[in-house]
Amino acid sequence: ADEAEYERISQALDEATEKAKPEVARILDMPLADIPAGALDYL
């Protein structure tokens, strides 16, 4: 994968993570603010 492709993949992952946060918060039944920043990287 070239640099540009890697950038696009990285961006897409970031967007997916952002979209998933509210859902994760709901499932875990905890406020979004209480979820550590790096926690979603492990899902």
Secondary structure, DSSP 4 states (H G I P E B T S, - for coil): --HHHHHHHHHHHHHHHHHHHHHHHHHHTS-GGGS-TTGGGG-
